[in-house]
Amino acid sequence: MRESVNIRKIAELAQCSPSTVSRVLAGRSGSIRISDATRERIRRVCAELDYQPSIHASRLFSGRAGTIGFLTAGEFMLEDDNLAKSFFHVCRALFRRGCRCLPLMDDPQFRERREYLALFKRNEIDGLLIWGAGENEWFLEDLRRAGYPFLLLTNRVEGYPSVYAEQKKAVAELTGECIRLGAGRLAGLMSSDGFSYRQRKEGFLEAAQHCDAALFPLAAGPGNVLENAYRIAPEILAWSPDAILCANDEAAVGVEKYCLEHGIRIPEDLLLTGGDNIKLSEYCQIPLTTFDQMAPECAAGAVDLLMNHLEHGAPLRDLKQEVRILRRRSTERISGNSRGE
């Protein structure tokens, strides 16, 4: 029968104390100086014995879980393209730092049981990234009062540290470009639901304030943005706009589909823009001008902020990322049309 391997056996073979072995395996020595030679002996013995330390013992000694929670605020958000990008790049950034990512989903039970606090109390996570938080999320105040480290990703909520993209400026720039291309009547298909969409609506209104402009409501919800945009397209087009600025790419795809089915040419008859740079925006029949929320950069920035806080005590703070505008066929200048040369 194979002899059981434990900390004491490793310490005996590595010629050091069991507490030294524990410190090396946990990755923390505190104020105790451990030589490189001792560390190497311990690692070599562990490799020879194929020893894997208990994660629970390691957590008990180090006080660290080596895991960051990634919480999505709402089930319908699982269909969001930027969520997929954010989650992937958070996982990759954490992996490079020797940490794991624990995916979590907000639901009534998660809140009622205050699982967001229990995860910290059970030492299952060291910090929490919250993707797409709403502005009236009372559990955020619970987390702050408990003193647990967390960051909001994508949405900004006043009073809590957030990593987010500058979207107001992007929509204002796209609106200004449509005006320079000759658009005199501008329709905004916008939602007022949440920080990101309000930023987009404000950008449109600010840039179009001296033009003939109208807002149309975009109903948001689980998987129905494209369909809702398609249904409201006749109402928008009855207003005879020269350009439609959509809150996101899904809405723009819905408008484009209706236009192409009814003989309205893009961009000859109508300029059209979206937002978020989902993959479909590049590969739909008329590639859409849009902007990229820079999800990889925001994810990496959030991980850096959170890990620097955990490892070095750096303060958690807001981080704003400039977006990237992608100009495609849907706003291309057409020589000789009514919008000028």
N, C-alpha and C positions, 0 to 999 in steps of 0.2 A: 504494500500500500504506500502510495506517495505521501511523504511527510508534509504536514500542513505548514504553510509559510505564513509568517506573521511579522509584525514590526520587530519583535525581540530577536527573531531568527536573523533577519536582515541586519540588525544592529550588531549582532555577534559576528557575522561574516564580514561586515564592513568596518569592524573594530571602532565602533562609536556607540553613543548612548541611544536608546529608543526614542527619546525626545528629539534628538538631532535628525534621526530618520524621518520622524513625523513632520518636522519643520521643512525638510527638503522636499518631501513628497507633496506637502501642501503648498509649496512655492512661497513660503513666508518664514523669515528667520527673526523678524522683529529687531530687537537690539542685540541679539546673539550673533556673533560673527562666526560664519561657517566657511572654512577654506574651500577653494575650488577642488583641491585633491580629495577632500572628504565627500563633497557632492558627487564627484565622478565615481568614487568607490561605491557609494550607495546606488547610483544609477546602474552601474555595471552589475552589481549583485542582483538588483531587481530584474535586469534584462536576462541574466543567466538563469534565474529562477522563474522567469515569465510571470512575475508578480504584478498584479494590478491592484492598487490601493482602493479600499472601500470609499466610494464617493461620500457616504454619510460620515465616515471617520474624518475624511479630509475637510468636510464642511464644519464639523464640530471643532476641529483644531484651528482652522484658518478664519472661521467666521464668515466665509465667503462661499457662495453657491457656484460661482463661475458661470452663471446663467442670467440672461436679461429677458424679461417678458416683453412680448410684442402683442399689444391688445388692439383689436379692431373694434371700433365703436359702432356696432350694428351689423346684422347678418347680411343685409343687401349690399354692403360695401365689398363683400367678397368677390363681386363681379367687376370691381373697378380695376382698370388696367394699371393705373398708377399705384394701387395697393400691391399688385403683384411685383412691380418694379421695386417698390420700397422694401417689401419683405425680403426679396432676394438679396438686395444690396446691404440691408441690415445684417442678414445672416452671414454674408461674405465678410463684411467688415468685422463682425464679432469673431468669426473663425480665425481671421488673421491675428486677432489679439488673444487667441487661446480661450475664447468663451463660446458658449452655446446660446441659442435663441429658443425660447419657449413660446410657441404661438398660442394666443388666447383670444376668445371671442366674447364680447359683451352680450349678456342676455339677462332677463329678469332674475334668474337664480344666482347668477354671478354677482349681481348687485345686492339682492336680499341677504345672501350669506356673507356679504362683504368679503368675497374671495380675493378681491384686489388687495386687502390688508392681510388676509390669512397667508397668502403666498410669501409675503415678506416675513411674517411671524414664524412660519415654518422653515425659513431660510432656504426656500426653493428658488428665489430670485434675488439678485442684488440691486436691480433697478428695473424700471418699466418705461417702455416707449408706447405711447398711445396714438394710434393713427386715426385721424378723422373725428376727433372729439367735437361734440356739440357745445354750444355756449352755456347751456344750463345743466351741465353735468355735475351734480352735487357730490359725486364720489371723488372728484378732483380735490375738493376742499378737505374731504376725509384724508386723502393721501398727504396733503400738505400739512395738516394738523398733526398727523402721525410722524411727520419728519422723514418720510420715505422718498428716495430720489426718483423722479419721473420727469419725462419730457414729452411734449406734444409734438407730433409729426404731421405736417401738411396743413392742418387747421390751426389758427392762432386764437387763443381764448385769453382775454385780458386778465392779467395778474398771474399767469402761469408761464413758465419758460417754454418756448415753442421754436421749432425749426420749420420754416415755411418759405414759399416762393412768392416773389413780387408779381402779383397778377393784375393789379389795377393799372400799373404802368404799361403792361403788355397789351391789354385791351385798348387802352387809350392810344397807343401807338398804331395798332391795327386800324382803329377807327379813323385816325388822322390820315393814314395812307389811303383808305377808301375815299376820303374827302379830296385828297390831292389827285386821285385818279378820276375825279369828276362826279362823285356821288353827292347828290343834293338832298336826297331823302333817305334817311338811315333808320332801319328797324333793328332794335335790340331784342333778341329772344333770350331773356334772362330769368334767373331764379333769385329769390331773396333769401333762400334757405342756407344759412351758414356763412362763415367768414369768407371763404374762397369765392362763393358766388356773389356776395355783396361787393367784394373788391372788383370783380369783373363788371358788375352793373355800374358801379361808381366810375370806373374807367371809361366806359362807354358814354355815360351822361356828361362827364367832364369834357371829353373830346368833341362831343356832338352838340354842345350847348348853343352854338351859334348857327346850327343847321336845323332843318326840318326833321325832327327825330321823334320816334315813338317806341315805347316799350311794350313788349308782349310777354305774358307770363309763361315760363317754362315749368311745367309740373314735373317735379323730381320724384323718384321712388324706385322700387325694386325692378330693374330691367325694363322700364317703360319709357325712358327718355326719348329714344329714337321714335317710337310709335307716337308719343305725344307731340313731338315736333312735326312729324308727318301730318298729323291731324290738324294742327293749328296753322300749317303752311298756307292753306287757302285764305284764311283770315289775314295773314300778314301780307300776302301777295295782292290781295284786294286793295290794300293801302298804296300799292304801286311804289315800293321802295326801289332805290338804285343799288342798295347794299343791305345785307342782313348780317349782323354780328351776333353769333350764337355763343351761349354760355360755355358750351363744350363741343367736342367733335361729334359725339353721338347725335346731338341735336342738329348739327350742321349736315350730317349724313341723311337724317330724316327729311330735312328741307331740300337737300339736293335730289333725293329720290323723287319727291313730289314734282320738283321743277322739271326734271328730265322726262317724267311721264307726261307732262303737260306742255311740252315744247318750249319751255323757258330756258334759254341758253345761259350757261355759266362759263366764263365771266362776261360774255358779250352783252347779255341783257341784265345780269345781276351779279354783283360781287358778293362773295360768301366767305365767312371765316368761322373757324371753330376755336377749340382750346383743349389742351392736354396732350396733343400729339400721340393719340392712340395709333396702333399699327394700321387700322382701317383708313385713317385720314390720308395716308400716303398712297394706298392702293385702291381707293374707291374710284369710280369712273372718272370723276373730275377731282384730282388730288387737291386736298384742302390746305389753304393757308391756315396756320395754327401757331400755337406756342407750346413749348415744352416746359413742364413744371420742374424739370431737373431732379427727378426722384432719386437717381443714384447719388447725386451730390448732396441732396438734403439728408438722405439716409446715412451717408458717410459722416456728414457733419454732426448729426444727432448722436451717432455712436461715439465719435471723438469727444463731444461735450460730456456725455454721460460717463464714459470710461475715465476721462481726465478728472471728473468729479470724484468718482469712486477710488481712483488710485492716488490722486494728488490733492484732493480737496478743492479743486478749481470750482468756482461758482457756476451753477446752471443758469443759463441766460438765453435770451432770444437770439436767433440767427436767421437772417433774411438772405435768401438766395435769388440772384437775378435770373430771370428766365431767358430762354432762347426762342426767338421768333423764326418760324420756317415759312418762307414765301413760296407758294406753289401756284398751280394753274388757276385756282378759283378766284384769284385777285390779279391775274396777269393783265398788264395793259394791252388792249387790243387796238392796233393801229387803225385810225380812220373811223372808230365808232363814236358814239355820242359823248364819250368821256374825254375826247380830245386826243391829240397826238401823244 
